[in-house]
Amino acid sequence: MFYYLALAAALFAIGLFGVLTRRNVIGILMSLELMFNAACINFVAFNKYVATDALVGQMFAIFIVVVAAAEAVVGLAIVLLIYRNWRGIGMDNVNVMKW
């Protein structure tokens, strides 16, 4: 179980580092996907070792995958909108979208 948790912690740390340091919106979305995958690994690992007969961890992991897919669709739609209006996808252009 330690290896699964270490892998999930490493993925989450890499994703968090990417979210905090990237200036490109697509890089931030990719880092968020890494963080979602780390959460999926944790759910499945804890389900295997805590409740071996139930499939609760796998159901939560599938739910996270669905939410991550919806987040990717909405995020890429926002990226396309920003690129169409300002010809760039840097995080500096996101400030312009405020009221």
N, CA, C and O atoms as a GROMACS GRO file, in nm:
protein
  396
    1MET      N    1   0.082  -0.120   0.000
    1MET     CA    2   0.000   0.000   0.000
    1MET      C    3   0.087   0.126   0.000
    1MET      O    4   0.047   0.230  -0.052
    2PHE      N    5   0.205   0.115   0.059
    2PHE     CA    6   0.292   0.231   0.066
    2PHE      C    7   0.330   0.282  -0.072
    2PHE      O    8   0.341   0.403  -0.094
    3TYR      N    9   0.351   0.190  -0.166
    3TYR     CA   10   0.392   0.231  -0.300
    3TYR      C   11   0.281   0.307  -0.372
    3TYR      O   12   0.308   0.403  -0.444
    4TYR      N   13   0.156   0.265  -0.352
    4TYR     CA   14   0.044   0.336  -0.412
    4TYR      C   15   0.031   0.476  -0.355
    4TYR      O   16   0.010   0.573  -0.428
    5LEU      N   17   0.045   0.485  -0.222
    5LEU     CA   18   0.033   0.617  -0.159
    5LEU      C   19   0.150   0.708  -0.195
    5LEU      O   20   0.132   0.829  -0.211
    6ALA      N   21   0.268   0.650  -0.208
    6ALA     CA   22   0.384   0.730  -0.248
    6ALA      C   23   0.368   0.781  -0.392
    6ALA      O   24   0.400   0.896  -0.422
    7LEU      N   25   0.318   0.694  -0.480
    7LEU     CA   26   0.293   0.736  -0.618
    7LEU      C   27   0.188   0.846  -0.623
    7LEU      O   28   0.204   0.945  -0.695
    8ALA      N   29   0.080   0.830  -0.547
    8ALA     CA   30  -0.025   0.932  -0.545
    8ALA      C   31   0.027   1.063  -0.487
    8ALA      O   32  -0.007   1.171  -0.537
    9ALA      N   33   0.107   1.056  -0.382
    9ALA     CA   34   0.163   1.178  -0.324
    9ALA      C   35   0.256   1.248  -0.421
    9ALA      O   36   0.256   1.371  -0.430
   10ALA      N   37   0.337   1.170  -0.493
   10ALA     CA   38   0.428   1.230  -0.591
   10ALA      C   39   0.350   1.295  -0.705
   10ALA      O   40   0.382   1.406  -0.747
   11LEU      N   41   0.247   1.227  -0.756
   11LEU     CA   42   0.164   1.286  -0.862
   11LEU      C   43   0.095   1.412  -0.815
   11LEU      O   44   0.088   1.511  -0.888
   12PHE      N   45   0.042   1.409  -0.692
   12PHE     CA   46  -0.027   1.527  -0.641
   12PHE      C   47   0.071   1.643  -0.622
   12PHE      O   48   0.037   1.758  -0.651
   13ALA      N   49   0.191   1.614  -0.573
   13ALA     CA   50   0.291   1.720  -0.554
   13ALA      C   51   0.334   1.780  -0.687
   13ALA      O   52   0.349   1.902  -0.698
   14ILE      N   53   0.354   1.696  -0.788
   14ILE     CA   54   0.390   1.747  -0.921
   14ILE      C   55   0.277   1.832  -0.978
   14ILE      O   56   0.302   1.937  -1.037
   15GLY      N   57   0.152   1.786  -0.960
   15GLY     CA   58   0.038   1.863  -1.008
   15GLY      C   59   0.024   1.995  -0.936
   15GLY      O   60  -0.004   2.097  -0.999
   16LEU      N   61   0.043   1.996  -0.805
   16LEU     CA   62   0.033   2.120  -0.728
   16LEU      C   63   0.143   2.218  -0.768
   16LEU      O   64   0.119   2.338  -0.780
   17PHE      N   65   0.263   2.166  -0.788
   17PHE     CA   66   0.373   2.251  -0.835
   17PHE      C   67   0.341   2.311  -0.971
   17PHE      O   68   0.369   2.428  -0.996
   18GLY      N   69   0.284   2.230  -1.058
   18GLY     CA   70   0.248   2.279  -1.191
   18GLY      C   71   0.139   2.385  -1.187
   18GLY      O   72   0.145   2.482  -1.262
   19VAL      N   73   0.040   2.368  -1.100
   19VAL     CA   74  -0.068   2.467  -1.089
   19VAL      C   75  -0.014   2.599  -1.036
   19VAL      O   76  -0.054   2.706  -1.082
   20LEU      N   77   0.078   2.592  -0.941
   20LEU     CA   78   0.127   2.715  -0.879
   20LEU      C   79   0.231   2.788  -0.963
   20LEU      O   80   0.249   2.908  -0.947
   21THR      N   81   0.300   2.717  -1.052
   21THR     CA   82   0.410   2.782  -1.125
   21THR      C   83   0.382   2.808  -1.272
   21THR      O   84   0.454   2.887  -1.334
   22ARG      N   85   0.284   2.746  -1.331
   22ARG     CA   86   0.259   2.763  -1.474
   22ARG      C   87   0.191   2.896  -1.503
   22ARG      O   88   0.113   2.946  -1.423
   23ARG      N   89   0.223   2.951  -1.619
   23ARG     CA   90   0.154   3.070  -1.667
   23ARG      C   91   0.063   3.039  -1.784
   23ARG      O   92  -0.019   3.122  -1.824
   24ASN      N   93   0.077   2.921  -1.839
   24ASN     CA   94  -0.003   2.880  -1.953
   24ASN      C   95  -0.126   2.805  -1.902
   24ASN      O   96  -0.115   2.720  -1.813
   25VAL      N   97  -0.241   2.837  -1.955
   25VAL     CA   98  -0.366   2.779  -1.908
   25VAL      C   99  -0.370   2.629  -1.936
   25VAL      O  100  -0.422   2.553  -1.854
   26ILE      N  101  -0.319   2.585  -2.048
   26ILE     CA  102  -0.321   2.443  -2.080
   26ILE      C  103  -0.231   2.365  -1.984
   26ILE      O  104  -0.265   2.254  -1.943
   27GLY      N  105  -0.119   2.421  -1.946
   27GLY     CA  106  -0.032   2.358  -1.846
   27GLY      C  107  -0.100   2.346  -1.711
   27GLY      O  108  -0.082   2.246  -1.641
   28ILE      N  109  -0.176   2.446  -1.674
   28ILE     CA  110  -0.250   2.441  -1.547
   28ILE      C  111  -0.357   2.333  -1.553
   28ILE      O  112  -0.375   2.260  -1.455
   29LEU      N  113  -0.427   2.321  -1.665
   29LEU     CA  114  -0.528   2.215  -1.679
   29LEU      C  115  -0.464   2.076  -1.673
   29LEU      O  116  -0.522   1.984  -1.615
   30MET      N  117  -0.348   2.060  -1.734
   30MET     CA  118  -0.279   1.931  -1.727
   30MET      C  119  -0.236   1.899  -1.584
   30MET      O  120  -0.242   1.783  -1.542
   31SER      N  121  -0.194   1.999  -1.510
   31SER     CA  122  -0.155   1.977  -1.371
   31SER      C  123  -0.276   1.941  -1.286
   31SER      O  124  -0.265   1.858  -1.195
   32LEU      N  125  -0.390   2.001  -1.314
   32LEU     CA  126  -0.511   1.964  -1.243
   32LEU      C  127  -0.550   1.819  -1.270
   32LEU      O  128  -0.597   1.749  -1.181
   33GLU      N  129  -0.530   1.775  -1.393
   33GLU     CA  130  -0.558   1.635  -1.426
   33GLU      C  131  -0.466   1.541  -1.349
   33GLU      O  132  -0.509   1.434  -1.306
   34LEU      N  133  -0.341   1.578  -1.331
   34LEU     CA  134  -0.251   1.497  -1.249
   34LEU      C  135  -0.300   1.487  -1.106
   34LEU      O  136  -0.293   1.381  -1.044
   35MET      N  137  -0.351   1.598  -1.053
   35MET     CA  138  -0.403   1.596  -0.916
   35MET      C  139  -0.527   1.508  -0.906
   35MET      O  140  -0.544   1.437  -0.806
   36PHE      N  141  -0.613   1.512  -1.006
   36PHE     CA  142  -0.731   1.425  -1.007
   36PHE      C  143  -0.689   1.277  -1.014
   36PHE      O  144  -0.748   1.193  -0.946
   37ASN      N  145  -0.589   1.247  -1.094
   37ASN     CA  146  -0.543   1.109  -1.103
   37ASN      C  147  -0.482   1.060  -0.972
   37ASN      O  148  -0.498   0.944  -0.936
   38ALA      N  149  -0.414   1.148  -0.900
   38ALA     CA  150  -0.360   1.112  -0.769
   38ALA      C  151  -0.473   1.080  -0.672
   38ALA      O  152  -0.462   0.986  -0.592
   39ALA      N  153  -0.581   1.156  -0.678
   39ALA     CA  154  -0.696   1.128  -0.591
   39ALA      C  155  -0.759   0.994  -0.628
   39ALA      O  156  -0.802   0.920  -0.539
   40CYS      N  157  -0.766   0.963  -0.756
   40CYS     CA  158  -0.820   0.832  -0.799
   40CYS      C  159  -0.736   0.717  -0.746
   40CYS      O  160  -0.790   0.617  -0.698
   41ILE      N  161  -0.605   0.730  -0.754
   41ILE     CA  162  -0.517   0.624  -0.704
   41ILE      C  163  -0.536   0.606  -0.554
   41ILE      O  164  -0.538   0.493  -0.505
   42ASN      N  165  -0.551   0.716  -0.482
   42ASN     CA  166  -0.574   0.705  -0.337
   42ASN      C  167  -0.705   0.635  -0.306
   42ASN      O  168  -0.709   0.548  -0.218
   43PHE      N  169  -0.812   0.670  -0.376
   43PHE     CA  170  -0.941   0.605  -0.350
   43PHE      C  171  -0.934   0.455  -0.375
   43PHE      O  172  -0.983   0.376  -0.294
   44VAL      N  173  -0.875   0.416  -0.485
   44VAL     CA  174  -0.868   0.273  -0.519
   44VAL      C  175  -0.776   0.199  -0.421
   44VAL      O  176  -0.807   0.087  -0.382
   45ALA      N  177  -0.665   0.260  -0.382
   45ALA     CA  178  -0.572   0.195  -0.289
   45ALA      C  179  -0.636   0.178  -0.152
   45ALA      O  180  -0.627   0.070  -0.093
   46PHE      N  181  -0.700   0.280  -0.102
   46PHE     CA  182  -0.764   0.268   0.029
   46PHE      C  183  -0.881   0.171   0.025
   46PHE      O  184  -0.907   0.101   0.123
   47ASN      N  185  -0.952   0.166  -0.087
   47ASN     CA  186  -1.062   0.071  -0.097
   47ASN      C  187  -1.009  -0.073  -0.097
   47ASN      O  188  -1.072  -0.161  -0.039
   48LYS      N  189  -0.897  -0.096  -0.159
   48LYS     CA  190  -0.843  -0.232  -0.165
   48LYS      C  191  -0.801  -0.281  -0.027
   48LYS      O  192  -0.818  -0.399   0.004
   49TYR      N  193  -0.747  -0.193   0.056
   49TYR     CA  194  -0.694  -0.237   0.184
   49TYR      C  195  -0.788  -0.212   0.302
   49TYR      O  196  -0.766  -0.271   0.408
   50VAL      N  197  -0.889  -0.130   0.287
   50VAL     CA  198  -0.980  -0.104   0.399
   50VAL      C  199  -1.108  -0.185   0.384
   50VAL      O  200  -1.146  -0.256   0.476
   51ALA      N  201  -1.175  -0.175   0.271
   51ALA     CA  202  -1.300  -0.246   0.248
   51ALA      C  203  -1.282  -0.330   0.123
   51ALA      O  204  -1.314  -0.285   0.012
   52THR      N  205  -1.233  -0.451   0.139
   52THR     CA  206  -1.197  -0.532   0.024
   52THR      C  207  -1.317  -0.583  -0.055
   52THR      O  208  -1.305  -0.610  -0.174
   53ASP      N  209  -1.433  -0.596   0.010
   53ASP     CA  210  -1.548  -0.651  -0.061
   53ASP      C  211  -1.634  -0.545  -0.129
   53ASP      O  212  -1.707  -0.577  -0.223
   54ALA      N  213  -1.626  -0.422  -0.086
   54ALA     CA  214  -1.707  -0.315  -0.145
   54ALA      C  215  -1.633  -0.250  -0.261
   54ALA      O  216  -1.510  -0.256  -0.270
   55LEU      N  217  -1.709  -0.188  -0.349
   55LEU     CA  218  -1.651  -0.118  -0.464
   55LEU      C  219  -1.666   0.034  -0.452
   55LEU      O  220  -1.678   0.103  -0.553
   56VAL      N  221  -1.666   0.083  -0.330
   56VAL     CA  222  -1.688   0.226  -0.308
   56VAL      C  223  -1.574   0.309  -0.366
   56VAL      O  224  -1.598   0.412  -0.429
   57GLY      N  225  -1.451   0.266  -0.345
   57GLY     CA  226  -1.336   0.340  -0.398
   57GLY      C  227  -1.337   0.348  -0.549
   57GLY      O  228  -1.305   0.453  -0.605
   58GLN      N  229  -1.372   0.239  -0.615
   58GLN     CA  230  -1.379   0.241  -0.760
   58GLN      C  231  -1.490   0.331  -0.810
   58GLN      O  232  -1.474   0.398  -0.913
   59MET      N  233  -1.603   0.335  -0.739
   59MET     CA  234  -1.712   0.424  -0.780
   59MET      C  235  -1.671   0.570  -0.765
   59MET      O  236  -1.702   0.653  -0.851
   60PHE      N  237  -1.602   0.602  -0.656
   60PHE     CA  238  -1.552   0.739  -0.640
   60PHE      C  239  -1.450   0.773  -0.748
   60PHE      O  240  -1.449   0.885  -0.799
   61ALA      N  241  -1.365   0.678  -0.784
   61ALA     CA  242  -1.265   0.702  -0.888
   61ALA      C  243  -1.332   0.727  -1.023
   61ALA      O  244  -1.290   0.815  -1.098
   62ILE      N  245  -1.437   0.651  -1.054
   62ILE     CA  246  -1.510   0.674  -1.179
   62ILE      C  247  -1.578   0.810  -1.176
   62ILE      O  248  -1.580   0.880  -1.278
   63PHE      N  249  -1.632   0.848  -1.062
   63PHE     CA  250  -1.692   0.981  -1.048
   63PHE      C  251  -1.589   1.091  -1.070
   63PHE      O  252  -1.618   1.191  -1.134
   64ILE      N  253  -1.468   1.073  -1.016
   64ILE     CA  254  -1.362   1.172  -1.036
   64ILE      C  255  -1.322   1.181  -1.182
   64ILE      O  256  -1.297   1.290  -1.233
   65VAL      N  257  -1.317   1.068  -1.252
   65VAL     CA  258  -1.284   1.069  -1.395
   65VAL      C  259  -1.390   1.146  -1.474
   65VAL      O  260  -1.356   1.221  -1.565
   66VAL      N  261  -1.517   1.127  -1.438
   66VAL     CA  262  -1.625   1.200  -1.507
   66VAL      C  263  -1.614   1.350  -1.480
   66VAL      O  264  -1.628   1.431  -1.571
   67VAL      N  265  -1.588   1.387  -1.355
   67VAL     CA  266  -1.574   1.529  -1.322
   67VAL      C  267  -1.451   1.588  -1.391
   67VAL      O  268  -1.456   1.702  -1.437
   68ALA      N  269  -1.342   1.512  -1.399
   68ALA     CA  270  -1.222   1.560  -1.467
   68ALA      C  271  -1.247   1.579  -1.616
   68ALA      O  272  -1.195   1.674  -1.676
   69ALA      N  273  -1.326   1.491  -1.676
   69ALA     CA  274  -1.358   1.508  -1.818
   69ALA      C  275  -1.443   1.632  -1.840
   69ALA      O  276  -1.421   1.707  -1.936
   70ALA      N  277  -1.539   1.656  -1.751
   70ALA     CA  278  -1.621   1.778  -1.763
   70ALA      C  279  -1.536   1.902  -1.740
   70ALA      O  280  -1.556   2.004  -1.806
   71GLU      N  281  -1.441   1.895  -1.647
   71GLU     CA  282  -1.352   2.008  -1.622
   71GLU      C  283  -1.265   2.036  -1.743
   71GLU      O  284  -1.239   2.152  -1.776
   72ALA      N  285  -1.219   1.931  -1.809
   72ALA     CA  286  -1.136   1.950  -1.928
   72ALA      C  287  -1.214   2.014  -2.040
   72ALA      O  288  -1.162   2.100  -2.111
   73VAL      N  289  -1.338   1.974  -2.058
   73VAL     CA  290  -1.421   2.032  -2.164
   73VAL      C  291  -1.446   2.179  -2.138
   73VAL      O  292  -1.430   2.262  -2.227
   74VAL      N  293  -1.486   2.212  -2.016
   74VAL     CA  294  -1.514   2.352  -1.982
   74VAL      C  295  -1.386   2.435  -1.988
   74VAL      O  296  -1.386   2.547  -2.038
   75GLY      N  297  -1.277   2.379  -1.936
   75GLY     CA  298  -1.150   2.451  -1.938
   75GLY      C  299  -1.101   2.478  -2.078
   75GLY      O  300  -1.055   2.588  -2.108
   76LEU      N  301  -1.109   2.379  -2.165
   76LEU     CA  302  -1.064   2.401  -2.304
   76LEU      C  303  -1.156   2.497  -2.378
   76LEU      O  304  -1.110   2.570  -2.465
   77ALA      N  305  -1.285   2.498  -2.345
   77ALA     CA  306  -1.375   2.597  -2.406
   77ALA      C  307  -1.335   2.738  -2.363
   77ALA      O  308  -1.338   2.830  -2.445
   78ILE      N  309  -1.300   2.754  -2.237
   78ILE     CA  310  -1.254   2.886  -2.190
   78ILE      C  311  -1.123   2.925  -2.256
   78ILE      O  312  -1.104   3.041  -2.292
   79VAL      N  313  -1.033   2.828  -2.272
   79VAL     CA  314  -0.905   2.855  -2.339
   79VAL      C  315  -0.928   2.899  -2.482
   79VAL      O  316  -0.865   2.994  -2.528
   80LEU      N  317  -1.016   2.832  -2.553
   80LEU     CA  318  -1.046   2.871  -2.692
   80LEU      C  319  -1.108   3.010  -2.698
   80LEU      O  320  -1.078   3.087  -2.790
   81LEU      N  321  -1.194   3.044  -2.603
   81LEU     CA  322  -1.254   3.176  -2.599
   81LEU      C  323  -1.148   3.284  -2.574
   81LEU      O  324  -1.148   3.388  -2.638
   82ILE      N  325  -1.057   3.257  -2.481
   82ILE     CA  326  -0.950   3.353  -2.453
   82ILE      C  327  -0.859   3.368  -2.576
   82ILE      O  328  -0.821   3.480  -2.610
   83TYR      N  329  -0.826   3.258  -2.641
   83TYR     CA  330  -0.739   3.266  -2.758
   83TYR      C  331  -0.806   3.340  -2.873
   83TYR      O  332  -0.742   3.416  -2.944
   84ARG      N  333  -0.936   3.318  -2.890
   84ARG     CA  334  -1.007   3.384  -3.000
   84ARG      C  335  -1.012   3.536  -2.979
   84ARG      O  336  -1.001   3.612  -3.074
   85ASN      N  337  -1.028   3.578  -2.854
   85ASN     CA  338  -1.042   3.722  -2.828
   85ASN      C  339  -0.909   3.794  -2.814
   85ASN      O  340  -0.898   3.909  -2.857
   86TRP      N  341  -0.807   3.730  -2.756
   86TRP     CA  342  -0.683   3.801  -2.727
   86TRP      C  343  -0.560   3.740  -2.794
   86TRP      O  344  -0.449   3.787  -2.767
   87ARG      N  345  -0.574   3.640  -2.879
   87ARG     CA  346  -0.466   3.579  -2.955
   87ARG      C  347  -0.352   3.527  -2.867
   87ARG      O  348  -0.235   3.532  -2.907
   88GLY      N  349  -0.384   3.478  -2.750
   88GLY     CA  350  -0.286   3.420  -2.660
   88GLY      C  351  -0.357   3.347  -2.548
   88GLY      O  352  -0.473   3.375  -2.519
   89ILE      N  353  -0.288   3.253  -2.485
   89ILE     CA  354  -0.352   3.178  -2.378
   89ILE      C  355  -0.278   3.191  -2.247
   89ILE      O  356  -0.282   3.101  -2.164
   90GLY      N  357  -0.210   3.303  -2.227
   90GLY     CA  358  -0.141   3.327  -2.102
   90GLY      C  359  -0.239   3.362  -1.990
   90GLY      O  360  -0.352   3.405  -2.016
   91MET      N  361  -0.196   3.342  -1.868
   91MET     CA  362  -0.283   3.372  -1.754
   91MET      C  363  -0.304   3.522  -1.736
   91MET      O  364  -0.394   3.564  -1.663
   92ASP      N  365  -0.223   3.603  -1.801
   92ASP     CA  366  -0.240   3.747  -1.791
   92ASP      C  367  -0.370   3.793  -1.855
   92ASP      O  368  -0.427   3.894  -1.814
   93ASN      N  369  -0.419   3.721  -1.954
   93ASN     CA  370  -0.542   3.757  -2.023
   93ASN      C  371  -0.667   3.721  -1.944
   93ASN      O  372  -0.775   3.770  -1.975
   94VAL      N  373  -0.654   3.638  -1.843
   94VAL     CA  374  -0.770   3.596  -1.766
   94VAL      C  375  -0.822   3.712  -1.682
   94VAL      O  376  -0.942   3.717  -1.653
   95ASN      N  377  -0.738   3.803  -1.643
   95ASN     CA  378  -0.780   3.918  -1.563
   95ASN      C  379  -0.879   4.006  -1.638
   95ASN      O  380  -0.961   4.073  -1.576
   96VAL      N  381  -0.872   4.007  -1.768
   96VAL     CA  382  -0.958   4.089  -1.851
   96VAL      C  383  -1.103   4.038  -1.848
   96VAL      O  384  -1.197   4.114  -1.873
   97MET      N  385  -1.121   3.910  -1.818
   97MET     CA  386  -1.254   3.851  -1.820
   97MET      C  387  -1.340   3.894  -1.700
   97MET      O  388  -1.459   3.865  -1.698
   98LYS      N  389  -1.281   3.961  -1.600
   98LYS     CA  390  -1.358   4.005  -1.483
   98LYS      C  391  -1.451   4.118  -1.522
   98LYS      O  392  -1.429   4.185  -1.623
   99TRP      N  393  -1.554   4.140  -1.443
   99TRP     CA  394  -1.648   4.248  -1.471
   99TRP      C  395  -1.579   4.377  -1.456
   99TRP      O  396  -1.640   4.482  -1.475
   0.00000   0.00000   0.00000
